[in-house]
Amino acid sequence: MTMNSTVALEGGTTAPSTDGAPQPTFTPAPKPQSDGRSFAIASFVIGLASIVSGWTLVAPVVGLILGVLALRRETPERTLALWGVWMNAAILALVAIMLVFGIGLLIFGLMAGTIY
């Protein structure tokens, strides 16, 4: 004679029991919410700090990467991520222009100093 009873499980669900022993059911753990919100905020803050304090190379690169990651994760803070990307890209462009201009002046100065 087999007993067909139900066993109450965690969360209010039940599983049929054929021999009186409870049948375990496993539910996967919930996926952590990584919506990129913190990446968007960090990109925006790094962009502002780069403009205000004049950080030159490392900070805008990090801010640009964080902003792109936030946009790829379809964050609800899309506006902050876009502002962060634009500010960091603008600072990187200014650094590149200044670097080219500075190297040009250095070369011109070295050449002008050798010719009398």
PyMOL commands that set and color helices and strands:
alter all, ss='L'
color gray80, all
select helices_A, chain A and resi 37-53+58-72+78-114
alter helices_A, ss='H'
color red, helices_A
select strands_A, chain A and resi 5-8+14-17
alter strands_A, ss='S'
color yellow, strands_A
deselect
rebuild
show_as cartoon
